[in-house]
Structure formats: C-alpha cells, structure tokens
Amino acid sequence: MKYDIVIIGSGLGGLECGYILSKKGLKVCVLERANLLGGCLQSFHRGNCLFDTGFHYVGGLDEGQSLNRLFKYFNLMNLDWVKMDNNFDDVCIDGKIYPFVSGHENFRETLSSYFPHQKENLKKYTDFLQNVGINTFDSFKPHSKNNFYSSSLFAQSAHEFLNSTITDPILRDVLAGTSLKMELSEQLPLYVFTQINDSFIQSAWRLQGGGFQIAESLANSIIEMGGEVRKNAAVTRLIETNGRITSVEINNNEYIDCDWVISNAHPIHTLSLIPEESILRKVYRNRINRMENTFGVFTANIKLKSGSIKYKNKNLYAYQNADLWKYTEGKTDRALVNFYRPQNGDSCDCLDILTPMNWSEVEAWSDKPIGKRGEDYVAMKNRKTSECIKLVSHYIPELEEAVERAYTSTPLSYKNYTNTANGSAYGIRKDFNSPMLTILPPKTPIPNLLMTGQNLNLHGILGVSMTSFFTCAEIVGMDTLIKDLNINE
Ligand SMILES: Cc1cc2nc3c(=O)[nH]c(=O)nc-3n(C[C@H](O)[C@H](O)[C@H](O)COP(=O)(O)OP(=O)(O)OC[C@H]3O[C@@H](n4cnc5c(N)ncnc54)[C@H](O)[C@@H]3O)c2cc1C
C-alpha cells in the first residue's frame, strides 16, 4: 500500500495534519506507537475518576476568537466545551489571591483594583497582548508584516517586556503567575508568553469528559475522509532513497511506501529514525541533538473523599516563597490545581496538582521498567505529593483531610507515554537570544520530511494547531489553507 502522507505520531499536531491533508483529498496514514491516541491529550481512569494527562483547559473558544476559528475548521466545536467562570484563574502568591478575569478590559480593571497605581501600565500590558491575539491569523499570511516566522517577538524577552511595562514587582509576578503552562525563564520569547496568555484572557474553557475526545474526534474524521489511523504502530526507521524518504518501517517488520512523511515525534527522536549514512548532514543532527528541552511535570492526580471539597470552575496557581522566573530543582514552591467538573452536584470528586520537575530529578530511575523502579522512587513520589498538598493547603485548607488517594506521574511517565525527550512537558526550549537556532521550521534538509507539533515554535493547543497549518502549507500551499480558514473575512 502506498500513501500520499505518512504521519509519525497521533499527538494533536499529527492528527490535525492528518485532518487538514485528508480534507485536501490526500491519502493519509497516521501511525501511533502507543496503544492510545493523542499523546498529551490522553486521559485515563483511576478510582472512578477520569484524569487528563497534558491538556487541561484552553483559551479563545468564544465566537470570533482565535482557537474557535481553528476548532470550527477541525470540527471540534461540537465537543462538550464548558466555559469557565468569568474569574477563570486565581493566582495565589504568599497568602494573597489575585483573580484573572476574562476579557481584556475586565482583566485590567480587576487587577487595577489591587494595584491602582499600575492602571496605566496594565492598559499597556493588555493592549499589547490583545494586539498579538488580533494578529494571530495575519501571521499565517506569507507576505504580512506580522508573518509568524518573521515575527520580531520571538527575538524579544518576555521577562524584559514585563519589567519595562509594569513597575510594581508584585504585579509582575501576578501577571506571570498563570504561566506554569509554559516554562518561565529569562530565555522565554515574548511571542510565547503573549500569545498563550492572551488566548486565555479572551475566554477560558474546559472539556467535559476528557481531552482524549479531541484525539478521538480528529481520528474519526480522518477515517471518515478515507485515511487510516493505527495504534501500536511505532515507526522504527525511515528509509531513504536518492535523498528522499520513500518508505517507513513499522515495529521493525512492516514497510509502507509514501510520498511525504510528517513527524509529530520529538525532533531528536525523528532524526534517530534516519540511518547515519543518509543525506542528513552531521551538522544538522548535532544542532538538533544539542537543543535543550523545557522542564517536565510531576502530577498528583487526587481522588477526593466524597463531599469534602466544593468544585471550582476555575484553576488555582499557588506559590510560596518562589522566584517565579527560576525553578529550583527539588523545591516545591509552585503548583497548578485543576478541578474536574462533577457529573452532578457541586462537590468535587477529583483534582490534579501539577508542579515542575526536571529530568535530572528522575534520571536515576530511567533505565528501570514501569512499576519496578524501586522503593526509593515510590518514596520520592510520596514526598513530592505531600509537599504539593501542603503547598496548596495554604489556599484550600480542607485539602489535607480530603485526599482519599493520590496517583502520580513524573517526567519518566511522559517519556514512556509520549516519547518526549527527557520527559519534557513543552518540548524544545525556545530562546529569544537565538530564535534562529531554537525555533524550528517544519522543513528539514530532506525535502519530503516535515515536522510538526509543540517542539517547533509554540506549544499548547493553540500553538500546535497553528503549527499544523504551517506544516501542511509546505505540501498544499498556504493560500488554499487561508481560503479554507476564511482568514480574509
Ligand atoms: C502536564 C501538561 C499540561 C498541559 N496543559 C495544557 C493546557 O491546559 N492547555 C494547553 O493548551 N496545553 C497544555 N499542554 C500542552 C499541550 O498538551 C501540548 O503542547 C500538545 O498536546 C502537544 O502535542 P504534540 O502533537 O506536539 O505532541 P505529543 O502530544 O507529544 O504527541 C506526540 C506523539 O507522537 C508519538 N510518537 C513518538 N514517537 C513515535 C514513533 N516512533 N512512532 C509512532 N508514534 C510516535 C507519541 O507516542 C505521541 O502520541 C500541557 C502539556 C503538559 C505536558
């Protein structure tokens, strides 16, 4: 069997590329190594709770907003999206709680009531973010001054922007405070910070019933359009003939031919699939292999005692004595709490606590199989869980008593389940000092091998969805995709 396109990986990026190209009439085959589709969109059951792994909430799904347009295209707006409260996030720093409120004007008015002397600066801040959001689709246009790949915001520092816009250091921390959904570091490009923060200020949404439904819906659409989506199909080698990939090896024993390959897998892994003697020059390989990755995440998925905690239709970001822009290895001074919406009533049955964790904190156990990593690994996870609960208890005092059971995952789990390098949560670390070296285009030196997904330029549901179009544009052209998205409207 020969396909027009073979896609390695069924993460959001792989499935969206499969959808776009199937819609264009191409014959697509998506190959996923795991026995579940979705990569970071996977959900799992424990103790009557359905927990999400990566994805927890999205921004910009209201009519006319950025993700809404993309999700309409992908036929994902018919899923059970639930709008979060107007006060969608609480940033809790050293005992004080600051609400994040939807809508740019409401957002700045609310925070101005806590920081009246920063009212003007908050206007500058929200105007700047709003402008980036407004230009989201202009960035798709190859000749626009806002074109994504020539955006100067990748070469500017988010940290520096906050310092120069906001003069109150506490407000600076508050504005950066919902940013566990990225890695805050002094290298962070302004584009990543503003695009992600802006989309959540537009409006914030949870998906009732688990993130896996996004993957399921995209996969079903691909199949309906004549494509194929296979699980337990690890790509083990890319076979090159005369400078092009002509065939893909699956599970070391099966081969399929194709005209194009799109890899949704981590770029380091993608290159490991190409034999050393290929046309790929060593300098390119070395460049990719040397790229750093963001931190990973430790998650405590918690089942709560019945009736012990009220459901909150918002997230809570908790910090105690933290330097927000610098994660110190081993220190549990920051966490995101995500509440799962109950089927009935107002009592919360389960929640997640997420906190950063580096690969070096788990590397000692990386060669041991799942479930056999030993008592010291279990002890480390138990200690971390207690620290997370203690941190969050500053803001939810009833939590310590309410925990019935905690299930945990570490960067080792992400490495196992999504094959991401070093269990990294958000993939390759982008650096405003060297955007040309840390932001990858979809094209590779092999003309019919493209890449997609969070590692290229912008992580998260919005970023990966945008990137899917940039990747597919290399095959079908951006003009036709711009028409399909009605971007000129
Ligand atoms: C803890 C956490 C919380 C997050 N929360 C949010 C959130 O609330 N909102 C938001 O917008 N974003 C969030 N994100 C980010 C978002 O989930 C990711 O950016 C996005 O889902 C990544 O998609 P992807 O397609 O790039 O890659 P992935 O999801 O990593 O998918 C890659 C896929 O490729 C497969 N693969 C790898 N190698 C092979 C091979 N050889 N053969 C076949 N298949 C292969 C993997 O198994 C995997 O399925 C979160 C991420 C994490 C980790």
The ligand as an SDF file (V2000), in Angstrom:
LIG
                    3D

 53 58  0  0  0  0  0  0  0  0999 V2000
    1.3770   18.4070   32.0130 C   0  0  0  0  0  0  0  0  0  0  0  0
    0.9510   19.1950   30.8210 C   0  0  0  0  0  0  0  0  0  0  0  0
   -0.1450   20.0550   30.9230 C   0  0  0  0  0  0  0  0  0  0  0  0
   -0.5580   20.7810   29.8040 C   0  0  0  0  0  0  0  0  0  0  0  0
   -1.6640   21.5770   29.9110 N   0  0  0  0  0  0  0  0  0  0  0  0
   -2.1080   22.2510   28.8210 C   0  0  0  0  0  0  0  0  0  0  0  0
   -3.3140   23.0070   28.8820 C   0  0  0  0  0  0  0  0  0  0  0  0
   -4.0130   23.0130   29.8980 O   0  0  0  0  0  0  0  0  0  0  0  0
   -3.6850   23.7070   27.7790 N   0  0  0  0  0  0  0  0  0  0  0  0
   -2.9470   23.6960   26.6140 C   0  0  0  0  0  0  0  0  0  0  0  0
   -3.3200   24.3740   25.6520 O   0  0  0  0  0  0  0  0  0  0  0  0
   -1.8240   22.9350   26.5200 N   0  0  0  0  0  0  0  0  0  0  0  0
   -1.3970   22.2180   27.5880 C   0  0  0  0  0  0  0  0  0  0  0  0
   -0.2720   21.4400   27.5000 N   0  0  0  0  0  0  0  0  0  0  0  0
    0.4620   21.4070   26.2330 C   0  0  0  0  0  0  0  0  0  0  0  0
   -0.2170   20.5590   25.1680 C   0  0  0  0  0  0  0  0  0  0  0  0
   -0.8420   19.4550   25.7610 O   0  0  0  0  0  0  0  0  0  0  0  0
    0.8590   20.1010   24.1720 C   0  0  0  0  0  0  0  0  0  0  0  0
    1.5550   21.2350   23.6940 O   0  0  0  0  0  0  0  0  0  0  0  0
    0.2960   19.3570   22.9640 C   0  0  0  0  0  0  0  0  0  0  0  0
   -0.7270   18.4580   23.2860 O   0  0  0  0  0  0  0  0  0  0  0  0
    1.4730   18.6250   22.2870 C   0  0  0  0  0  0  0  0  0  0  0  0
    1.0410   17.9960   21.1210 O   0  0  0  0  0  0  0  0  0  0  0  0
    2.0630   17.4300   20.0590 P   0  0  0  0  0  0  0  0  0  0  0  0
    1.2540   16.9990   18.8930 O   0  0  0  0  0  0  0  0  0  0  0  0
    3.1440   18.4020   19.8000 O   0  0  0  0  0  0  0  0  0  0  0  0
    2.8410   16.2050   20.7120 O   0  0  0  0  0  0  0  0  0  0  0  0
    2.5470   14.9540   21.6380 P   0  0  0  0  0  0  0  0  0  0  0  0
    1.2540   15.0930   22.3630 O   0  0  0  0  0  0  0  0  0  0  0  0
    3.7720   14.7830   22.4610 O   0  0  0  0  0  0  0  0  0  0  0  0
    2.4140   13.7260   20.6240 O   0  0  0  0  0  0  0  0  0  0  0  0
    3.4930   13.0700   20.0130 C   0  0  0  0  0  0  0  0  0  0  0  0
    3.0050   11.6800   19.6460 C   0  0  0  0  0  0  0  0  0  0  0  0
    3.9850   11.0330   18.8330 O   0  0  0  0  0  0  0  0  0  0  0  0
    4.0090    9.6650   19.2120 C   0  0  0  0  0  0  0  0  0  0  0  0
    5.2730    9.0590   18.7590 N   0  0  0  0  0  0  0  0  0  0  0  0
    6.5340    9.3900   19.1720 C   0  0  0  0  0  0  0  0  0  0  0  0
    7.4460    8.6110   18.5510 N   0  0  0  0  0  0  0  0  0  0  0  0
    6.7620    7.7760   17.7150 C   0  0  0  0  0  0  0  0  0  0  0  0
    7.1480    6.7430   16.8080 C   0  0  0  0  0  0  0  0  0  0  0  0
    8.4130    6.4050   16.6270 N   0  0  0  0  0  0  0  0  0  0  0  0
    6.1770    6.0830   16.1130 N   0  0  0  0  0  0  0  0  0  0  0  0
    4.8630    6.4190   16.2650 C   0  0  0  0  0  0  0  0  0  0  0  0
    4.4560    7.3850   17.1360 N   0  0  0  0  0  0  0  0  0  0  0  0
    5.3770    8.0630   17.8450 C   0  0  0  0  0  0  0  0  0  0  0  0
    3.8710    9.7160   20.7220 C   0  0  0  0  0  0  0  0  0  0  0  0
    3.5170    8.4650   21.2760 O   0  0  0  0  0  0  0  0  0  0  0  0
    2.7830   10.7800   20.8610 C   0  0  0  0  0  0  0  0  0  0  0  0
    1.4920   10.2180   20.7980 O   0  0  0  0  0  0  0  0  0  0  0  0
    0.1440   20.6650   28.5820 C   0  0  0  0  0  0  0  0  0  0  0  0
    1.2270   19.7900   28.4710 C   0  0  0  0  0  0  0  0  0  0  0  0
    1.6270   19.0530   29.5800 C   0  0  0  0  0  0  0  0  0  0  0  0
    2.7680   18.1020   29.4380 C   0  0  0  0  0  0  0  0  0  0  0  0
  1  2  1  0
  2  3  1  0
  2 52  2  0
  3  4  2  0
  4  5  1  0
  4 50  1  0
  5  6  2  0
  6  7  1  0
  6 13  1  0
  7  8  2  0
  7  9  1  0
  9 10  1  0
 10 11  2  0
 10 12  1  0
 12 13  2  0
 13 14  1  0
 14 15  1  0
 14 50  1  0
 15 16  1  0
 16 17  1  0
 16 18  1  0
 18 19  1  0
 18 20  1  0
 20 21  1  0
 20 22  1  0
 22 23  1  0
 23 24  1  0
 24 25  2  0
 24 26  1  0
 24 27  1  0
 27 28  1  0
 28 29  2  0
 28 30  1  0
 28 31  1  0
 31 32  1  0
 32 33  1  0
 33 34  1  0
 33 48  1  0
 34 35  1  0
 35 36  1  0
 35 46  1  0
 36 37  1  0
 36 45  1  0
 37 38  2  0
 38 39  1  0
 39 40  1  0
 39 45  2  0
 40 41  1  0
 40 42  2  0
 42 43  1  0
 43 44  2  0
 44 45  1  0
 46 47  1  0
 46 48  1  0
 48 49  1  0
 50 51  2  0
 51 52  1  0
 52 53  1  0
M  END
$$$$
